[in-house]
Amino acid sequence: MARYVREVVLNKPGDFVQFIMDDYLQKNGFIMSGWKGEPAYRTGDAAIEGYKYLKWGYMNGVFHLEAWMKGTFGGEWNLDGFVGTLQKKPYKESLEQLLAILQQPLPQGGQMSGGYPIPVQTVDNSGAATMALVLGILASIAGFVIPIVGIVLGCIGFSRGRMGAGSSKAGMATAGRVLSVVGIIISIVMWVFNFIVVMGMF
């Protein structure tokens, strides 16, 4: 089993931890799924960014987190190492942001709303949304010149766009995803076109 595993002593109310986790899972598009017989949350897709998995628990003030990606031939990839790093890195960064959010100090004597202390900081992937737009634009341009670069940038941009879809810059994230897909399509078309041209020369 190869997983990113973290245990952090929080000593926070359980409803606070549940609130933050529900917010993170929703913003990052996780759904309850399964992994080889064990329950786990899943996000991503098989074609562009790969499937990402997550499990968490909270008991006696200790937060336990396990995360991994579906690797080659159905195995597990942890979030370190060179293989798949373009997809692992943003996922790992989002988890580290989540852990930082969970460790924030809670307001003293603040009002309660639905059992949750307010105001509290939640995960906001606005940086990922901005990055998605930039990468989408670059992918669309690179697709005409260096198709392989356009495909790589498009895949990364699409992944970042999904991460930023639930942020305060959701519109930018959507635009980034669309441009990333356009960049991938352009890259594939140009790749095929170049191949036909080269073959026609022989």
N, C-alpha and C positions, 0 to 999 in steps of 0.2 A: 504494500500500500504506500503510495507516494502522495502525500498531501501537505498543504500549508496548514500547520496546526498552531494555534495560539490559545493560551489560557491567561486571562487577565483578572486580577482581583479588583472588582468594582465596588462592592458593598453599596450598591444603589438599589432603589425600589424596583421590584420586578416589573411593575407596570411601565416604568420609565424605559427599561431595557426592551420590553415588548414593543413599546411605541416607536423607539428608534429603529428596531429591527424591521418592523412592519413597513416603516417609511423607506428604509434602505431597499428592502426586497421589492417594494412596489415601484420605486423610482428606477430600479435597474432591471425591471422586467422579469423577475424571478417568478416561477410557478412551482407549486408542489409537484414533484415527480418522484422518481425512484432511481436508484443506482444499484444494480445487481442485488436486488432484494431488500435494500435498506432505504428508508425514506430520506429524501434530500430535495433541496430546491435546485431548479435548473433555469438557466437563461442562455441566450445565444442561439446559434443555428449551426447546421452541419456544413453548409456550403461556404460561408465567408469567414465567420469569426470563431467557429467551433463552439461546442457546448461547455458551459461553465457550471460547476456544482458547488453547493454550500450546505453545511449543516451547522446548527448552533444549539447551545443549551446554556441555561443559567441556573445554578444551584449553590446555595449557601454563600452568595455574594461573589461567586467565581464565574466568569463568562468563558465559555469554551467554544472555539470556532474551528471548523475544518473546511478547507476549500481546495478544489482541484479542477483540472480540465480533462475532458475525455481525450485520451491520447491515441496514438496509432494502434490499430488492431484492437480497439476497445479497452485499452489499459488506462491507467491513471497517470496524469502528468501533475507534478507539483508545480509551484509557481516560480521556481528558480531554474537556472540552466539556459543554454543557448537555444535548444530546440523549441520552437514555438514562442520565442521571447516577444515577438511583436504583439501577440495576443495575451501573453501572460502578464507583461508589465503593467498595462492599464488596469487589469483585474486586480493585481496585487496592490497597486496604488489606491484603488477604490476601497479595498479592505483595510488598508492602513488608515485611510481617512475615517472609515467607520469606527475603528478602534479608538481613534483620537476623540471622535464625537461621543462615544460611550463613556469616556473618562472625563468629560467636562464637569466642572463643579455645578451643582444644582442651586437654583435661587433659594435663598433663605427666607422663609416666611412668605413665599409668593403664593398667588392665588392658584387654585387647582381647577382644571377644566376636564371633566370626564375622567378624573383620576390621574391626569398627567400634569406634571409641574410645567408652568409656562412663565416666561418664555425660555425655551431651550433651543440650542443650535441643532439643526438636522443636516444630513448629508445634502450637499448641493453640487451637482456635477456640471456647473456652468463652465468650468475650464475645459471639460471634455467636449461640451457643445461648441465652444469656440474653436478648439482643435479640429473637430469634425469638419467645420466649414472650411478652414484653411486647407486641410488635407484633401477635401473634396474638390476644391478649386485646383489644387496642384495636380491631383490625379487626372482631372479632365484635360489639363494642359499637357501633362507628361504622356498621356495616352497617345497623342499624335506623334510624339518624338521618340520616346523610349517606352514601348508598351509594357514591358515587365515592371518598370518603375511605377507606371500608372496603376497596374493591378495591385502592387504592394501597398501603395498609398491609398488606393480605394478601399482595400480590405481594412486597413487600420482606421481610415476615416469612418467607415460604416460602423465599426465596433465602437469608436468614440461617440458617434452620433446616437447609438442606442443607449449608451451610458448617460448621455446628456439629455435624453428625451424627457425625463421627469424633473429637469432642473428649471431654474428661473429663466433660462435661455432656450426653452424647448423649440421655439421656431427656428433658431439658428441650428439646433441639432438636427431637426428635420431637413432643413436645406442642405446640411452637410451630408446626411445620409443619401439624399437624392443625387447630389453631385458626385458622391463616391460611387454610386451605382452607375451613373452616366460615365464616369471615368473608367470604370472596369469594362463597360460595354465598348467604349471607344478603343480601349487598349486591345481587347480581344479582336475587334474588327480590323484594327490596324495590323495586328500580329498576323491574322489570316491573309490580309491583303499583301503584306510584305512577303509572306511565304509563297503566295501565288506568283508574285512578280519574280522572286528569286528562281522558283522552279521553271518559270517561263523562259528564263535566260539560258536554260540548258537544253 
